[in-house]
Amino acid sequence: MKLSIKKKMLILWLISVSAGSISLTGLLLLTATGDSAALLRLMRTYKTIHQEYFLGVSDTELLNGAAQGMVDALGDPYSNFLTGDAFDSLMEQTNGEYGGIGVVIGSDGEAHTYVLSVFPGSTAEASGLLPGDEILMVDDAPVSAADLESTAQKIRGLSGTEVTLSVLRDEMEKNITVSRSDVNLPTVQSYMADDGIGYIHIYSFSSHTAEEFRTQYEKLREAGMDRLILDLRMNPGGLIDSVVAVADQILSGGPVVSYQEKNGNTQVFSIKGTDDPLPLVVLMDRNSASASEILAGAVQDKKAGTVMGERSYGKGTVQVIHPMDGREALKLSVAQYLTAAGRRIDKIGIEPDIPVTQTGRLFDPGADSVLQEAIRFFQSRPAPEK
């Protein structure tokens, strides 16, 4: 019997599961495909490996590998096929079942990873971690300054468990064990940086960031703030609703960000805004990503202030999670963010209006070159009229 393969149609082998193995049993399933020859090649590769490979390999390993290969072919660092421990880690984060130790980490742009800030009341503070400690290892695993996210993932984990950090302090190495906690740590801190100049640092955009920002902003206004430095350095992003709610408090009304799906549909996020925005400087660095870039982009597009520092990371895509069977899930990028003026962020980033090279320790008012430049920027200009 002769069979013909029509364009975009392919007769697939029925894959049946029997006693834990997959066998090809017949020509029964008709489905659409964009490349019938490639799909046949996949099936033949599976069959050949299954029948002839000299070492043991399970069908689950082969098919998971095929799924991972499809995701890898996208060339998208934010799309992943997750199984086992990687799946468990993702679920812990999305379900809120993981904890941290209450630190902000960063690198010097070379080979060193540091504790930049320690939150008051955190388990890190209770265990004796200090800003300036250089992190050498996490649970005996060396860290890489080029992969801060991986280091952060190692530090995070289930609340109640412990993590040991090997740190270098005053040229002496020491091990500090810290309990992870799900205590709701602040995402916003502030102080008056100079006469009339307020400073607000947003660590990430979580569900409570907008309300925290409002509290800190009002406190600084009562203290006499008439100019604002907004620090988004080392901020990996977060929730789009959160960054839009922050923008609503400091920017004029209108669009802030939009995202565009594969089918061309676009959703625009607009704000009512404020009628009395303050003079504004936004600080960014190479680790400012996603929601941070949305806010900085809106400031530029609305000509609402000056962006200072380094070009940002360039993460401007939206991910959704599709659970599969058991401990498996597909995390897939489904849309891209555009700034208020329609600029792409992904793989491009936000270029600062005033580039400033980082020297000195981040977030240290006495040594942070970018923060000091922002203060000088305002000091060199007339203060707003009262």
C-alpha positions in Angstrom: 0.0 0.0 0.0 1.4 3.4 -1.0 0.8 6.5 1.2 1.3 10.1 0.1 2.3 13.0 2.3 0.3 16.2 1.5 1.6 19.6 2.2 1.4 20.5 5.9 0.1 17.1 6.8 1.9 14.1 8.2 0.9 10.6 9.2 2.5 10.0 12.5 3.1 6.7 14.2 0.8 6.1 17.1 3.0 6.2 20.3 1.6 3.8 22.9 2.9 3.3 26.4 3.3 -0.2 27.6 5.2 -1.4 30.7 7.1 1.9 30.9 8.4 1.9 27.3 7.2 3.5 24.1 6.6 1.4 21.0 5.6 2.5 17.5 2.6 0.4 16.6 0.9 1.8 13.5 0.0 4.6 11.2 -3.1 6.1 12.9 -2.6 9.7 13.8 -3.0 12.5 11.2 -1.8 16.0 12.2 -0.6 19.3 10.7 3.0 20.3 10.6 5.1 23.0 9.0 7.9 20.6 8.1 6.8 17.0 7.6 10.3 15.8 6.7 11.8 17.2 9.9 9.1 15.5 12.0 9.7 12.2 10.3 13.4 12.7 11.0 12.7 13.2 14.7 10.7 9.9 14.9 13.3 8.0 13.0 16.0 9.3 15.3 14.1 8.2 18.4 13.5 4.8 16.9 17.1 4.3 16.0 18.4 5.4 19.4 15.9 3.3 21.1 16.8 0.2 19.2 20.6 0.5 18.7 22.2 2.8 21.4 24.6 0.6 23.4 24.0 2.2 26.8 20.7 2.2 28.7 18.5 5.3 28.2 14.9 5.7 29.1 12.1 6.9 26.9 11.5 9.7 29.4 15.1 10.9 29.0 14.9 10.8 25.2 11.5 12.6 24.9 12.4 15.2 27.6 15.6 15.8 25.6 13.6 16.3 22.4 11.4 18.8 24.3 14.4 20.6 25.7 15.9 20.7 22.2 12.8 22.4 20.8 13.0 25.1 23.5 16.8 25.5 23.0 16.2 26.0 19.3 14.3 29.3 20.2 17.6 30.8 21.4 15.6 32.5 24.2 17.2 32.5 27.6 13.9 33.0 29.3 12.1 30.0 27.8 12.9 26.7 29.5 11.6 23.1 29.7 11.9 22.4 33.4 12.0 19.0 35.1 13.0 17.6 38.5 14.8 20.0 40.8 14.5 22.9 38.4 10.8 22.4 38.2 10.5 22.3 42.0 12.5 25.5 42.3 10.2 27.3 39.9 7.1 26.1 41.8 8.6 27.2 45.1 9.1 30.7 43.8 5.8 31.1 42.0 3.8 29.6 45.0 5.7 31.8 47.5 7.1 28.7 49.3 10.7 29.8 49.2 12.7 32.1 51.4 15.6 34.4 51.3 18.1 35.7 53.8 17.6 39.5 53.4 20.6 40.7 51.3 21.2 42.5 48.0 24.2 41.1 46.1 26.2 42.6 43.3 29.5 42.5 41.5 32.3 44.9 40.8 32.1 44.2 37.1 35.2 42.0 37.3 35.5 38.8 39.2 34.1 39.6 42.7 30.6 39.2 44.2 29.7 41.2 47.2 26.9 41.7 49.8 25.8 45.2 48.9 23.0 45.7 51.5 21.7 43.8 54.5 18.0 44.4 55.4 17.4 45.4 59.0 15.6 42.6 60.9 16.7 39.9 58.4 18.3 36.5 59.2 21.4 37.7 57.4 21.7 40.6 59.9 21.2 38.2 62.8 23.8 35.9 61.5 26.4 38.6 61.1 26.6 39.2 57.4 27.8 42.7 56.6 27.7 45.0 53.5 31.1 44.7 51.8 31.5 41.0 52.5 32.8 39.2 49.4 31.0 36.0 48.7 33.3 33.2 47.7 31.1 30.2 47.9 27.5 29.2 48.6 27.2 25.8 50.3 30.7 24.9 49.0 29.9 25.8 45.4 32.0 28.6 44.0 30.2 31.7 42.7 30.6 33.6 39.5 30.4 37.4 39.3 29.2 37.0 35.7 26.1 35.0 36.9 24.5 36.9 39.8 21.2 35.2 39.2 22.6 31.8 39.6 24.2 32.9 42.9 20.9 34.4 44.1 19.2 31.1 43.2 21.6 29.2 45.4 21.1 31.5 48.3 17.3 31.3 48.1 15.4 28.1 49.1 12.7 26.7 51.3 11.9 28.8 54.4 13.4 27.1 57.5 16.4 25.6 55.7 19.9 26.9 56.0 22.6 28.1 53.6 26.2 28.6 54.3 28.1 31.5 52.7 31.9 31.6 52.6 32.9 35.2 52.7 36.0 37.3 52.7 36.1 40.1 55.2 39.2 42.2 56.1 41.4 39.6 54.2 40.0 36.8 56.4 37.8 34.0 55.1 34.9 32.8 57.3 31.8 30.7 56.9 28.5 32.1 58.0 25.4 29.9 58.1 22.1 31.7 57.7 18.5 30.4 58.0 16.2 31.2 55.1 13.0 33.0 56.0 9.8 34.0 54.3 9.6 37.2 56.3 8.2 39.9 54.2 11.3 42.1 53.6 11.0 45.6 52.4 11.6 46.4 48.7 12.0 50.1 49.1 14.4 52.2 51.3 14.9 56.0 51.4 16.7 58.9 53.0 17.5 62.5 52.3 20.7 62.6 50.3 21.2 66.4 50.5 19.3 69.5 51.1 16.0 69.1 49.2 17.3 66.0 47.4 15.5 62.7 48.3 16.8 59.3 47.5 14.6 56.2 47.0 16.1 52.8 46.3 13.7 50.1 44.8 15.2 46.6 45.1 12.5 44.9 43.1 8.9 45.4 42.0 6.7 43.0 44.2 3.1 43.1 45.1 3.7 45.5 48.0 6.3 47.8 46.4 3.9 50.5 45.3 2.5 51.0 48.8 6.0 51.0 50.3 7.1 53.6 47.7 4.1 55.8 48.6 5.0 55.7 52.3 8.7 56.5 51.7 7.9 59.2 49.1 5.5 61.0 51.5 8.0 60.8 54.3 10.6 62.5 52.2 8.2 65.1 51.0 7.5 66.0 54.6 11.2 66.2 55.2 11.5 68.8 52.4 12.2 66.8 49.3 11.8 68.8 46.1 14.0 66.7 43.8 14.2 62.9 43.7 17.0 60.4 42.9 15.3 57.0 42.1 17.8 54.1 42.3 16.9 51.1 40.1 20.4 49.6 40.0 20.6 45.8 40.7 16.8 45.7 40.3 15.9 42.6 38.3 12.3 43.7 37.8 9.1 42.1 38.9 5.4 42.7 38.5 4.2 45.0 35.7 1.2 46.1 37.8 3.7 47.2 40.5 5.9 49.3 38.3 2.8 50.9 36.7 1.5 51.8 40.2 4.9 53.4 41.1 5.0 55.3 37.8 1.5 56.6 38.6 2.9 58.4 41.7 5.8 60.3 40.0 5.0 60.7 36.3 2.4 62.6 34.3 -0.6 60.8 32.9 -0.7 58.6 29.8 0.8 55.4 28.5 3.7 53.8 30.5 4.3 50.5 28.8 2.6 48.1 26.4 3.2 44.5 25.4 2.7 42.9 22.1 1.8 39.2 21.5 2.5 36.9 18.5 -0.9 37.5 17.0 -0.3 41.3 17.0 -2.6 42.1 19.9 -1.3 44.9 22.1 -2.2 45.8 25.6 -1.4 49.3 26.8 -0.9 50.2 30.5 -1.8 53.8 31.2 -1.8 55.9 34.3 -3.7 58.9 35.6 -0.4 60.3 37.0 0.4 63.3 39.0 0.0 67.0 38.1 3.1 68.0 40.1 6.0 65.7 39.2 9.3 66.4 40.9 12.6 66.9 39.0 13.9 63.3 38.7 17.1 61.4 38.2 16.9 57.6 37.6 20.0 55.5 38.3 20.5 52.3 36.3 23.2 49.7 35.7 23.8 46.6 33.7 21.7 44.5 36.2 18.6 46.7 35.9 16.1 44.6 34.0 12.5 44.2 33.0 10.2 46.4 35.2 13.2 48.6 36.0 13.7 49.3 32.3 10.0 49.9 31.8 10.1 52.7 34.4 13.3 54.2 33.1 12.0 54.1 29.5 8.8 55.9 30.5 10.9 58.6 32.2 12.8 59.1 29.0 9.8 58.9 26.7 7.8 61.4 28.8 10.9 63.6 29.2 10.2 63.5 32.9 13.8 63.3 34.1 17.3 62.1 33.4 18.5 58.5 33.3 22.1 58.1 34.6 24.6 55.3 34.9 25.1 52.3 32.6 23.0 50.7 29.8 20.5 48.4 31.3 20.3 44.6 31.0 17.8 44.4 28.1 15.1 42.0 29.4 11.8 42.9 27.8 9.7 39.8 27.4 6.7 38.2 29.1 6.7 34.6 30.3 3.9 32.2 31.0 4.2 28.8 32.7 2.5 25.7 31.2 2.5 22.8 33.7 3.0 19.4 32.1 2.7 15.9 33.7 4.3 15.3 37.0 7.4 17.5 37.8 7.5 19.2 34.4 6.6 22.6 33.0 7.2 24.7 30.0 8.1 28.4 30.7 7.6 30.2 27.4 8.1 33.8 26.3 4.8 34.9 24.7 5.1 38.7 24.3 7.5 41.6 24.3 7.3 44.8 26.3 7.5 48.2 24.5 8.2 51.5 26.2 5.6 54.3 26.3 6.9 55.5 22.9 6.9 52.0 21.4 10.7 51.3 21.8 11.8 47.7 22.2 13.7 46.8 25.4 14.6 43.1 24.8 18.3 42.5 24.0 18.7 46.3 23.6 18.2 47.8 27.0 17.9 51.5 28.0 20.8 53.8 27.2 21.4 56.4 29.9 21.1 60.0 29.1 24.3 60.6 31.1 26.7 57.6 31.2 28.6 57.3 34.4 31.1 54.6 35.2 30.6 52.9 38.5 33.5 53.2 41.0 33.4 52.7 44.7 30.9 50.5 46.6 27.3 50.6 45.3 24.8 52.2 47.6 27.5 53.7 49.9 26.7 57.4 49.9 30.4 58.2 50.7 31.9 56.1 47.9 29.3 55.4 45.2 30.4 57.4 42.1 27.0 57.2 40.3 25.0 58.4 43.3 27.5 61.2 44.0 27.2 62.3 40.3 23.4 62.4 40.6 23.7 64.6 43.7 26.1 66.9 41.9 23.7 67.0 39.0 21.0 68.5 41.2 23.4 70.7 43.1 24.6 72.4 39.9 21.1 73.4 39.0 18.7 75.9 40.7 16.4 74.3 43.2 12.7 74.4 42.3 10.8 77.4 43.5 8.8 76.7 46.6 
